[in-house]
Amino acid sequence: MTQDSGGPTDPPAGTQRISLSVLDMDCPSCAEKIVNSVSTLDGIHEVEPQVMTGTVTVTYDPDDTDINAIEERITAAGYRIESPTETQTESLSVPDMDCPSCAGKIETELAGLSGVFEYDTVPTTGSVVVTYDSTETDHDTVVAAIERAGYAVEATEREEGEGKDAQTQSVWTSPRALKTWTGALLLALGAIISVGLPSIDVVLFELLAQQFTVSGVLFFASAVVAGQEIVRNGYYSARTLSLDIDLLMSLGILGALTASLAFGESLFWEAGMLAVLFSVAELMERYAMDRARSSLRELVDLSPDTATIRRNGDEHTVPVEDLEIGDVTLVRPGEKIPADGVVVEGASAVNQAPITGESLPADKTMGDEVYAGTINEEGYLEVEVTAEASESTLARIIELVEDAQRDRTEHERFVDRFAGYYTPVVVTFAVLVAIVQPVVFGRPWATGFTQGLALLVLACPCALVISTPVSVISGITSAARNGVLIKGGTHLEAMGAVDVVAFDKTGTLTKGELTVTDVVPLGGTTREQVLATAARLEARSEHPIAESIVAAADAEGFDRSEVTSFESLTGKGVRADLDGETYYAGNPALFEDLGVDLGHVHAVPDGGVLATEPSTCDHGEYYDLRAQTITQLQEQGKTVVLVGTTDGIEGVIAIADELRTTAADTVARLHDQGIKHVVMLTGDNQATADAIGASAGVDAVYAELLPEEKATVVRELEAEYGTVAMVGDGINDAPALATATVGIAMGAAGTDTAIESANIALMGDDLSKLPYLHRLSQRAGNVIQQNIWSSIGVKVLLALGVPFGLVNVALAIIVGDMGMSLAVTTNALRLSRVSPDGVSAKSRSSGDD
């Protein structure tokens, strides 16, 4: 499999071309099947099979599809793909790449490399991920291609000795910053001499049509020094045919200097001011982007660099990357747990907030699972490693957050389309203003030129194109720090617009843990006798109901002596001999099959019967057990187990999966936030489901559903109400999660399937994170809208003011470029202050931010 370096015709702009070696494609019919299969994907521009060479060349839009999807379609057509001999994927750090224009120049260079399968540029993180065949190209060649685009590669995953602790040089002391400050000093000195000390502002020499005064020389030097990086970047923009701000500003600076020398128009001040102010704007944008990127670095920094392990009886300190499954790590108080694992010695409270977002530490003892990056608060722990560093829960969170930032939202696509029209229109407007004013209206060339420069500044929609990505990265990383993993900007936006939230019952609205809630003694027995008898009967059963009864008896210290002749009655209960007599424990249907009349059960005063008043008949006091006690318990959402013999019922035990304490409050808060409809989906019987639903406060209950039927209900809800978010455990509810507009997995920490199966994963079991997620998503949508329309509005308003002399170059740069870039970034960073309790994360006393 090779990346085509051009071939007879270059691929359309923005597309990629790959060539795949396909086994068994040896006839035109085979080729046609592959073409038809691959063409069903979005973003496919051309599929060119070559039967004689056994290759298929595909031109595709990387925004709509990728190499994996293409390979899947070829496989679906019945053909195998021959893998390359050596495939290598590298993540390169390119911090100066902070906008789509920068990324475009790098992509143009990488597209020309032979052996490159795929590349992914992410300006919000300053990273470039490249997959290539190491038999055709190598690391140095890839780095050289990026540097040809004008960007330095500062660090890579493969370079030894460099890691997350490598310090990036401060924006304000970088070589470009030093040139900028020097240029600014020269510009300021020239202005002081020109305005405040005219007596010393003498002509030093004359070159071509221009006289060079002292101030003019300083202005010229300012433009040369501060404009070096701008012109350099403009050169690379021209090489890659990128009509971006670097090219426009380079043309502006060079144009001002050329006009001064060729036509005698003194535009040295304008050239120096443009170079200095734009360089400052670029530094400010870099600083703002670094602030946005820091939220992701905080996630990376959660993982410790080293771990203390015990091998052959001795303690060793090793890099976390060298940990092996089965190693035992020693974690002392205050230290971070270095890897996912299981506690094999010790007990402690562990702060799991970095993973699950829990506000309180979780108690951990032997056998409990712990996660990399969490903090051992007080005790000493020995943890057996169960996953390598690259496969830990934290590592997967970081990887998925990084992947999420590559997901382009509809807002980003709109901005790209708008920018594609906006920039050339404004550039054309700038040329007309610069030429038409002097030629048609007789204004000075300097006036037309400076106004044209101002429009060139406004022609590049920098603030607009970063407005959505910085909002997405801020929202997603903020959610990750609070135990919510959002796997893409589209899901972040979609969650804020959902109309219906559908909950699974077991393990979502309820705790997923069966417990004994009621023990009702009958016929002269006591509560203790009923529970002890039931526990003896159920001790050999592995059913969850049996386990809950045995656990309740053990908690109260009841005797569980052995029984004989045990038999499990599938779907009904159990039978065994106790002290020579046969006893049963099971559902009401079991005792009815045994011939026990549940309508004439002997009642004992003060026996704990839940019925109102026992009815009276010729045989004494009786009551209808099914019509009264059993029905009452079931209406409370409980499962009923009867205990007794064929001669009569000795007691009733009720078991329930209790509602989460936060369930009702969560549903109420979702309603308050504007969710139209909150429903519950379950496979339980209608009576139990109705009881749980009423306690939770949901609007509707759908009971007795199979997994596929839950998906059908979700589709019906979408048809009736609109967008639907489905909340489940990520495994049993997979069909419904996949069908919903947004699938949300509960309690996903440490569970690969749950993390992978949903669009959003709540790492802990805290339902209260749902209102936070909805609120964050709504806020993110608002911020994105604010950023987009304010960027467009300010740019257009300033552009309209230029021809009337209301906006000059300085104002265009300070407000339209630097100011708006800082504004949209700062606005996006507000999302990091949204916390689960609805109060600013930075100030708990300031109320809702």
Disulfide bonds with the S-S distance in Angstrom:
none
